[in-house]
Amino acid sequence: MKSIELLSIFRDGNIVIPLFFLKHYKKLNLEMEEFVFLMYLYHLGNCPFNPSRFGDDLGIETKVVMNYIGILTDKGMIRVEVLKNEKGLMEEFILLDDFFEKLSLLTMEEVNQVDEKSYSNVYELIEKEFGRTLSPMEYEIIKAWLDSRISEDLIKEAVREATFNGVSNLRYIDKILYEWGKSGVETVEDVDNMRKKRNQKLKKENTDDEDIDTEIFDWDWFDDE
């Protein structure tokens, strides 16, 4: 079969292909013609094994259809199984479960790559604030924060608070994050609101003329209740 025969289906708009699939099909070890045929099956969903129908729909010979089915099976994209049809009779079906599983793994890889790129910004910021390279153990501690869904902005705010107080160790930052977590603090805005409340409390309790309008970066998070 000439590749233009199958690709013309794509060009004529008979198959709608999700952009994510189109951008990453090469990562699935597929040639373009194989990919377009797979997209045809994708739009059918799990369906009865009917090479003649596939050939008629695509305007290609049945032997060419069988060749593509063999290729996609060998590459772990589809499989043919005997199942009961709607009438309760045994019939061969083409199943796309393996394809969806590969897509799921591919999606997770994309997410992890984005996360790792984002994580690196946090590591670099802390190294800059500490003025030294982080140890492997410190990398693991930071990764644990991120994996527990503490936002990068909140971590950065805790780092700034620690360095403002002249403390350059993760134990201190971890304690700050822990105390913030106990207080329901999840965002930088929550931190700002907590500081405002703290300022108001100090102003109310202070009976001297001592200047208490400075930023409360020097809270004693360990003793403050």
PASEBA-1860 file (N, C-alpha, C; in nm, 3 decimals):
! residues 225
1> MKSIELLS> 0.083/-0.120/0.000/0.000/0.000/0.000/0.087/0.125/0.000 ~ 0.049/0.223/-0.081/0.120/0.349/-0.080/0.077/0.427/0.044 ~ 0.176/0.485/0.110/0.144/0.554/0.235/0.046/0.668/0.213 ~ 0.046/0.728/0.095/-0.042/0.842/0.070/-0.189/0.802/0.078 ~ -0.219/0.673/0.052/-0.358/0.626/0.057/-0.415/0.637/0.197 ~ -0.338/0.597/0.295/-0.384/0.603/0.433/-0.375/0.745/0.488 ~ -0.270/0.815/0.453/-0.252/0.951/0.504/-0.358/1.046/0.449 ~ -0.414/1.015/0.333/-0.517/1.101/0.276/-0.641/1.107/0.364
9> IFRDGNIV> -0.665/1.000/0.441/-0.778/0.997/0.534/-0.757/1.101/0.643 ~ -0.635/1.111/0.687/-0.598/1.210/0.787/-0.614/1.350/0.729 ~ -0.564/1.368/0.607/-0.567/1.498/0.543/-0.709/1.545/0.513 ~ -0.796/1.451/0.479/-0.934/1.487/0.443/-1.021/1.515/0.565 ~ -0.964/1.497/0.683/-1.039/1.529/0.804/-1.133/1.420/0.850 ~ -1.113/1.299/0.804/-1.200/1.188/0.843/-1.164/1.131/0.980 ~ -1.043/1.163/1.028/-1.000/1.117/1.159/-0.953/1.238/1.239 ~ -1.009/1.255/1.358/-0.967/1.363/1.446/-0.867/1.305/1.545
17> IPLFFLKH> -0.746/1.359/1.546/-0.640/1.307/1.631/-0.608/1.405/1.742 ~ -0.618/1.364/1.869/-0.579/1.452/1.980/-0.436/1.502/1.962 ~ -0.415/1.630/1.990/-0.285/1.690/1.969/-0.176/1.620/2.048 ~ -0.208/1.574/2.169/-0.109/1.504/2.251/-0.059/1.380/2.180 ~ -0.151/1.302/2.119/-0.112/1.182/2.046/-0.019/1.218/1.931 ~ -0.059/1.323/1.858/0.016/1.362/1.739/0.158/1.407/1.774 ~ 0.172/1.477/1.885/0.302/1.528/1.925/0.396/1.419/1.975 ~ 0.338/1.309/2.025/0.421/1.210/2.092/0.417/1.071/2.029
25> YKKLNLEM> 0.358/1.058/1.911/0.343/0.924/1.855/0.478/0.857/1.828 ~ 0.580/0.935/1.798/0.711/0.875/1.770/0.770/0.809/1.894 ~ 0.731/0.859/2.011/0.778/0.798/2.135/0.717/0.659/2.155 ~ 0.610/0.631/2.080/0.546/0.500/2.086/0.605/0.405/1.983 ~ 0.712/0.448/1.917/0.780/0.365/1.817/0.688/0.330/1.701 ~ 0.615/0.430/1.653/0.522/0.410/1.542/0.561/0.494/1.422 ~ 0.545/0.439/1.304/0.556/0.516/1.181/0.425/0.592/1.163 ~ 0.427/0.698/1.083/0.308/0.780/1.065/0.189/0.700/1.014
33> EEFVFLMY> 0.210/0.613/0.915/0.100/0.534/0.860/0.041/0.440/0.966 ~ 0.128/0.381/1.046/0.082/0.292/1.154/0.002/0.371/1.257 ~ 0.050/0.490/1.284/-0.016/0.576/1.381/-0.156/0.616/1.333 ~ -0.168/0.653/1.205/-0.298/0.692/1.151/-0.395/0.574/1.155 ~ -0.347/0.454/1.123/-0.434/0.337/1.131/-0.477/0.312/1.275 ~ -0.384/0.330/1.368/-0.417/0.314/1.510/-0.522/0.416/1.552 ~ -0.513/0.538/1.501/-0.612/0.641/1.533/-0.750/0.605/1.478 ~ -0.751/0.537/1.363/-0.878/0.488/1.309/-0.940/0.389/1.407
41> LYHLGNCP> -0.860/0.296/1.458/-0.910/0.200/1.556/-0.950/0.270/1.686 ~ -0.874/0.373/1.723/-0.902/0.449/1.845/-1.043/0.509/1.839 ~ -1.082/0.559/1.721/-1.213/0.619/1.707/-1.323/0.513/1.706 ~ -1.289/0.393/1.665/-1.387/0.284/1.672/-1.403/0.232/1.814 ~ -1.294/0.242/1.892/-1.294/0.184/2.026/-1.275/0.033/2.018 ~ -1.288/-0.036/2.129/-1.280/-0.182/2.125/-1.393/-0.232/2.034 ~ -1.356/-0.300/1.930/-1.455/-0.333/1.827/-1.434/-0.474/1.772 ~ -1.536/-0.531/1.708/-1.521/-0.664/1.647/-1.410/-0.663/1.543
49> FNPSRFGD> -1.339/-0.773/1.536/-1.230/-0.789/1.439/-1.292/-0.809/1.301 ~ -1.282/-0.705/1.216/-1.346/-0.708/1.085/-1.258/-0.640/0.982 ~ -1.153/-0.708/0.936/-1.058/-0.648/0.842/-1.123/-0.596/0.714 ~ -1.226/-0.665/0.667/-1.293/-0.622/0.543/-1.358/-0.485/0.563 ~ -1.425/-0.469/0.678/-1.487/-0.340/0.707/-1.382/-0.231/0.719 ~ -1.273/-0.262/0.789/-1.166/-0.163/0.806/-1.113/-0.119/0.669 ~ -1.092/-0.218/0.582/-1.040/-0.187/0.449/-1.135/-0.100/0.370 ~ -1.267/-0.131/0.379/-1.366/-0.051/0.307/-1.369/0.092/0.360
57> DLGIETKV> -1.363/0.106/0.493/-1.365/0.241/0.553/-1.246/0.324/0.509 ~ -1.131/0.258/0.499/-1.006/0.330/0.473/-0.967/0.331/0.325 ~ -1.039/0.252/0.246/-1.006/0.247/0.104/-0.874/0.176/0.076 ~ -0.843/0.075/0.157/-0.720/-0.001/0.138/-0.754/-0.150/0.135 ~ -0.663/-0.231/0.084/-0.687/-0.373/0.072/-0.684/-0.443/0.208 ~ -0.758/-0.554/0.214/-0.767/-0.628/0.339/-0.630/-0.677/0.384 ~ -0.546/-0.720/0.289/-0.413/-0.769/0.327/-0.329/-0.659/0.390 ~ -0.352/-0.536/0.347/-0.280/-0.422/0.406/-0.330/-0.398/0.548
65> VMNYIGIL> -0.462/-0.410/0.566/-0.520/-0.398/0.700/-0.458/-0.501/0.793 ~ -0.450/-0.626/0.748/-0.394/-0.733/0.829/-0.248/-0.706/0.864 ~ -0.178/-0.645/0.769/-0.037/-0.611/0.794/-0.026/-0.509/0.907 ~ -0.111/-0.407/0.905/-0.109/-0.306/1.010/-0.150/-0.365/1.145 ~ -0.249/-0.450/1.143/-0.293/-0.515/1.267/-0.179/-0.598/1.325 ~ -0.107/-0.668/1.238/0.007/-0.748/1.284/0.116/-0.660/1.344 ~ 0.146/-0.547/1.279/0.249/-0.455/1.328/0.211/-0.397/1.464 ~ 0.086/-0.351/1.475/0.041/-0.288/1.601/0.033/-0.390/1.714
73> TDKGMIRV> 0.002/-0.514/1.678/0.001/-0.620/1.780/0.143/-0.648/1.828 ~ 0.236/-0.658/1.734/0.376/-0.684/1.769/0.434/-0.572/1.855 ~ 0.389/-0.449/1.831/0.441/-0.334/1.905/0.365/-0.310/2.035 ~ 0.272/-0.401/2.067/0.202/-0.392/2.194/0.100/-0.281/2.203 ~ 0.047/-0.238/2.089/-0.054/-0.132/2.089/-0.196/-0.188/2.097 ~ -0.218/-0.302/2.034/-0.349/-0.363/2.034/-0.334/-0.513/2.057 ~ -0.446/-0.578/2.086/-0.446/-0.724/2.091/-0.583/-0.774/2.045 ~ -0.584/-0.894/1.993/-0.707/-0.956/1.946/-0.745/-1.067/2.042
81> EVLKNEKG> -0.867/-1.059/2.095/-0.914/-1.159/2.190/-1.055/-1.205/2.153 ~ -1.086/-1.326/2.191/-1.220/-1.381/2.168/-1.306/-1.351/2.290 ~ -1.416/-1.278/2.266/-1.506/-1.237/2.374/-1.651/-1.260/2.332 ~ -1.741/-1.252/2.428/-1.883/-1.263/2.395/-1.932/-1.130/2.339 ~ -2.006/-1.137/2.229/-2.064/-1.015/2.174/-2.199/-0.988/2.239 ~ -2.273/-0.889/2.188/-2.400/-0.850/2.248/-2.503/-0.961/2.243 ~ -2.486/-1.052/2.148/-2.580/-1.163/2.135/-2.537/-1.284/2.218 ~ -2.427/-1.270/2.290/-2.380/-1.380/2.373/-2.298/-1.482/2.297
89> LMEEFILL> -2.263/-1.450/2.174/-2.184/-1.540/2.093/-2.037/-1.501/2.102 ~ -1.949/-1.599/2.087/-1.806/-1.574/2.092/-1.761/-1.509/1.961 ~ -1.683/-1.403/1.974/-1.639/-1.328/1.856/-1.504/-1.263/1.884 ~ -1.424/-1.248/1.780/-1.294/-1.182/1.794/-1.312/-1.030/1.802 ~ -1.243/-0.971/1.898/-1.246/-0.825/1.914/-1.105/-0.770/1.913 ~ -1.092/-0.647/1.863/-0.966/-0.574/1.874/-0.977/-0.485/1.999 ~ -0.884/-0.503/2.091/-0.883/-0.427/2.216/-0.767/-0.329/2.218 ~ -0.793/-0.210/2.269/-0.692/-0.105/2.271/-0.640/-0.076/2.412
97> DDFFEKLS> -0.666/-0.165/2.506/-0.625/-0.142/2.645/-0.475/-0.117/2.657 ~ -0.395/-0.192/2.581/-0.249/-0.177/2.589/-0.205/-0.039/2.540 ~ -0.272/0.010/2.437/-0.243/0.143/2.385/-0.272/0.249/2.491 ~ -0.386/0.236/2.558/-0.422/0.333/2.661/-0.325/0.328/2.779 ~ -0.277/0.208/2.810/-0.181/0.196/2.918/-0.050/0.266/2.883 ~ -0.006/0.249/2.757/0.116/0.316/2.713/0.098/0.468/2.715 ~ -0.019/0.515/2.677/-0.046/0.659/2.682/-0.043/0.710/2.824 ~ -0.097/0.631/2.916/-0.096/0.670/3.057/0.047/0.685/3.108
105> LLTMEEVN> 0.133/0.589/3.073/0.273/0.595/3.115/0.343/0.715/3.053 ~ 0.311/0.741/2.925/0.371/0.855/2.855/0.328/0.986/2.920 ~ 0.202/0.993/2.959/0.151/1.114/3.026/0.222/1.136/3.158 ~ 0.241/1.027/3.234/0.310/1.038/3.363/0.453/1.084/3.344 ~ 0.519/1.036/3.239/0.655/1.080/3.210/0.660/1.229/3.184 ~ 0.561/1.278/3.108/0.555/1.421/3.079/0.535/1.502/3.207 ~ 0.446/1.454/3.293/0.420/1.524/3.419/0.544/1.526/3.507 ~ 0.613/1.411/3.513/0.733/1.402/3.596/0.843/1.494/3.545
113> QVDEKSYS> 0.853/1.505/3.413/0.955/1.594/3.356/0.927/1.738/3.393 ~ 0.799/1.777/3.388/0.760/1.913/3.427/0.789/1.935/3.575 ~ 0.753/1.835/3.658/0.776/1.846/3.801/0.924/1.860/3.833 ~ 1.008/1.778/3.768/1.151/1.782/3.795/1.210/1.917/3.756 ~ 1.163/1.971/3.644/1.211/2.103/3.600/1.171/2.209/3.702 ~ 1.048/2.198/3.751/0.999/2.293/3.850/1.074/2.276/3.982 ~ 1.095/2.149/4.021/1.165/2.122/4.145/1.305/2.183/4.145 ~ 1.371/2.178/4.030/1.509/2.227/4.023/1.519/2.373/4.063
121> NVYELIEK> 1.412/2.450/4.036/1.411/2.591/4.075/1.416/2.607/4.226 ~ 1.348/2.518/4.297/1.348/2.522/4.443/1.487/2.489/4.496 ~ 1.547/2.383/4.441/1.681/2.344/4.484/1.781/2.458/4.461 ~ 1.773/2.519/4.344/1.866/2.627/4.310/1.848/2.747/4.403 ~ 1.722/2.778/4.435/1.696/2.891/4.525/1.758/2.865/4.662 ~ 1.739/2.745/4.715/1.790/2.713/4.848/1.942/2.714/4.849 ~ 2.003/2.662/4.744/2.150/2.665/4.735/2.201/2.809/4.730 ~ 2.127/2.893/4.659/2.166/3.034/4.650/2.153/3.102/4.786
129> EFGRTLSP> 2.043/3.076/4.856/2.021/3.138/4.986/2.121/3.088/5.089 ~ 2.154/2.958/5.082/2.249/2.900/5.177/2.394/2.931/5.140 ~ 2.416/2.963/5.015/2.552/2.992/4.969/2.640/2.869/4.960 ~ 2.578/2.755/4.937/2.654/2.630/4.927/2.572/2.525/4.852 ~ 2.639/2.417/4.816/2.572/2.307/4.748/2.498/2.221/4.849 ~ 2.381/2.176/4.814/2.303/2.092/4.904/2.358/1.950/4.905 ~ 2.344/1.884/5.017/2.387/1.745/5.029/2.278/1.653/4.974 ~ 2.312/1.529/4.941/2.211/1.434/4.892/2.094/1.420/4.990
137> MEYEIIKA> 2.123/1.419/5.119/2.017/1.408/5.219/1.925/1.529/5.213 ~ 1.982/1.647/5.195/1.901/1.768/5.188/1.812/1.767/5.064 ~ 1.866/1.713/4.954/1.784/1.699/4.833/1.662/1.612/4.862 ~ 1.682/1.504/4.935/1.572/1.413/4.966/1.467/1.480/5.055 ~ 1.514/1.563/5.149/1.421/1.633/5.238/1.335/1.730/5.157 ~ 1.398/1.804/5.068/1.325/1.901/4.984/1.226/1.828/4.894 ~ 1.271/1.718/4.837/1.183/1.640/4.749/1.063/1.588/4.828 ~ 1.085/1.551/4.953/0.975/1.503/5.038/0.872/1.614/5.060
145> WLDSRISE> 0.919/1.738/5.077/0.825/1.850/5.091/0.739/1.862/4.965 ~ 0.805/1.860/4.851/0.735/1.876/4.724/0.640/1.760/4.698 ~ 0.685/1.641/4.730/0.601/1.523/4.708/0.478/1.524/4.798 ~ 0.489/1.591/4.913/0.375/1.600/5.005/0.283/1.717/4.969 ~ 0.308/1.776/4.852/0.224/1.882/4.796/0.232/2.014/4.869 ~ 0.343/2.038/4.937/0.367/2.173/4.990/0.408/2.258/4.870 ~ 0.345/2.370/4.851/0.370/2.450/4.731/0.512/2.506/4.730 ~ 0.563/2.523/4.609/0.698/2.579/4.594/0.705/2.719/4.655
153> DLIKEAVR> 0.601/2.798/4.634/0.601/2.935/4.687/0.608/2.935/4.840 ~ 0.539/2.840/4.902/0.541/2.834/5.048/0.678/2.791/5.097 ~ 0.741/2.697/5.026/0.877/2.655/5.063/0.974/2.773/5.049 ~ 0.961/2.846/4.941/1.049/2.961/4.919/1.030/3.065/5.029 ~ 0.904/3.083/5.071/0.877/3.180/5.178/0.941/3.135/5.308 ~ 0.935/3.006/5.337/0.998/2.953/5.458/1.150/2.967/5.451 ~ 1.206/2.946/5.332/1.350/2.962/5.313/1.391/3.107/5.338 ~ 1.314/3.201/5.284/1.345/3.343/5.304/1.337/3.379/5.452
161> EATFNGVS> 1.239/3.324/5.519/1.225/3.353/5.662/1.345/3.300/5.740 ~ 1.387/3.181/5.707/1.501/3.121/5.777/1.628/3.200/5.754 ~ 1.654/3.235/5.629/1.778/3.308/5.598/1.774/3.449/5.655 ~ 1.654/3.509/5.662/1.640/3.641/5.723/1.681/3.636/5.870 ~ 1.654/3.522/5.932/1.690/3.505/6.073/1.830/3.446/6.088 ~ 1.903/3.439/5.979/2.041/3.393/5.985/2.057/3.244/6.005 ~ 1.953/3.167/5.973/1.958/3.022/5.989/1.963/2.956/5.852 ~ 2.065/2.874/5.829/2.080/2.809/5.699/2.082/2.657/5.715
169> NLRYIDKI> 1.974/2.604/5.768/1.963/2.458/5.772/1.819/2.416/5.750 ~ 1.803/2.299/5.693/1.670/2.253/5.653/1.584/2.214/5.773 ~ 1.649/2.179/5.884/1.571/2.143/6.003/1.486/2.262/6.047 ~ 1.544/2.380/6.045/1.473/2.501/6.085/1.357/2.528/5.987 ~ 1.386/2.515/5.858/1.283/2.538/5.756/1.172/2.434/5.769 ~ 1.212/2.310/5.795/1.114/2.203/5.812/1.022/2.232/5.930 ~ 1.079/2.287/6.036/0.999/2.322/6.153/0.901/2.435/6.120 ~ 0.947/2.532/6.044/0.858/2.642/6.003/0.741/2.586/5.922
177> LYEWGKSG> 0.773/2.501/5.824/0.668/2.443/5.741/0.572/2.358/5.824 ~ 0.627/2.288/5.920/0.544/2.205/6.008/0.447/2.291/6.089 ~ 0.499/2.400/6.147/0.415/2.489/6.228/0.310/2.557/6.142 ~ 0.350/2.597/6.022/0.252/2.658/5.932/0.143/2.557/5.898 ~ 0.183/2.433/5.873/0.086/2.330/5.841/-0.014/2.308/5.954 ~ 0.037/2.308/6.078/-0.051/2.292/6.195/-0.151/2.406/6.205 ~ -0.109/2.523/6.160/-0.196/2.641/6.168/-0.287/2.656/6.047 ~ -0.279/2.559/5.955/-0.365/2.564/5.837/-0.313/2.654/5.727
185> VETVEDVD> -0.186/2.691/5.737/-0.125/2.777/5.635/-0.088/2.694/5.513 ~ -0.140/2.732/5.397/-0.112/2.658/5.274/-0.055/2.745/5.163 ~ -0.070/2.877/5.176/-0.022/2.969/5.073/0.055/3.084/5.137 ~ 0.126/3.158/5.053/0.200/3.276/5.100/0.101/3.380/5.153 ~ -0.015/3.386/5.091/-0.118/3.479/5.139/-0.159/3.444/5.281 ~ -0.168/3.315/5.310/-0.202/3.273/5.448/-0.094/3.319/5.545 ~ 0.033/3.312/5.502/0.144/3.357/5.586/0.131/3.507/5.613 ~ 0.101/3.582/5.508/0.087/3.727/5.525/-0.026/3.761/5.622
193> NMRKKRNQ> -0.137/3.688/5.610/-0.249/3.712/5.701/-0.212/3.679/5.845 ~ -0.135/3.571/5.863/-0.091/3.533/5.997/0.000/3.641/6.056 ~ 0.086/3.697/5.971/0.177/3.802/6.019/0.098/3.926/6.059 ~ -0.004/3.959/5.981/-0.085/4.077/6.014/-0.155/4.059/6.148 ~ -0.210/3.940/6.168/-0.277/3.912/6.295/-0.178/3.919/6.411 ~ -0.057/3.867/6.385/0.047/3.869/6.489/0.085/4.013/6.522 ~ 0.097/4.095/6.420/0.130/4.236/6.440/0.023/4.306/6.524 ~ -0.103/4.277/6.487/-0.214/4.340/6.559/-0.215/4.298/6.706
201> KLKKENTD> -0.183/4.172/6.730/-0.180/4.121/6.867/-0.069/4.188/6.947 ~ 0.048/4.204/6.883/0.161/4.267/6.951/0.132/4.414/6.981 ~ 0.069/4.481/6.887/0.036/4.621/6.908/-0.060/4.638/7.026 ~ -0.154/4.546/7.034/-0.252/4.554/7.142/-0.189/4.527/7.277 ~ -0.096/4.432/7.280/-0.036/4.392/7.408/0.079/4.484/7.450 ~ 0.138/4.553/7.355/0.254/4.635/7.387/0.213/4.765/7.455 ~ 0.270/4.794/7.565/0.235/4.915/7.640/0.344/5.021/7.631 ~ 0.455/4.989/7.571/0.564/5.084/7.558/0.559/5.149/7.421
209> DEDIDTEI> 0.657/5.232/7.395/0.668/5.298/7.266/0.761/5.222/7.173 ~ 0.786/5.100/7.207/0.879/5.019/7.126/0.822/5.002/6.986 ~ 0.909/5.013/6.888/0.865/4.999/6.748/0.835/4.852/6.722 ~ 0.708/4.827/6.694/0.671/4.688/6.669/0.612/4.670/6.528 ~ 0.643/4.768/6.439/0.586/4.762/6.304/0.675/4.692/6.203 ~ 0.783/4.636/6.250/0.872/4.565/6.156/0.807/4.437/6.111 ~ 0.850/4.385/5.995/0.799/4.258/5.944/0.829/4.148/6.044 ~ 0.731/4.061/6.067/0.750/3.957/6.166/0.819/3.836/6.102
217> FDWDWFDD> 0.940/3.861/6.052/1.021/3.750/5.999/1.088/3.675/6.113 ~ 1.098/3.744/6.229/1.174/3.685/6.339/1.084/3.622/6.444 ~ 0.967/3.575/6.399/0.883/3.504/6.493/0.958/3.384/6.547 ~ 0.928/3.351/6.671/0.980/3.227/6.725/0.874/3.120/6.699 ~ 0.884/3.059/6.583/0.782/2.962/6.542/0.779/2.841/6.635 ~ 0.891/2.818/6.703/0.899/2.698/6.785/0.826/2.717/6.918 ~ 0.821/2.844/6.968/0.760/2.867/7.099/0.625/2.936/7.088 ~ 0.600/2.997/6.972/0.478/3.074/6.958/0.356/2.983/6.957
225> E> 0.257/3.019/7.028/0.133/2.941/7.031/0.019/3.025/6.976
END
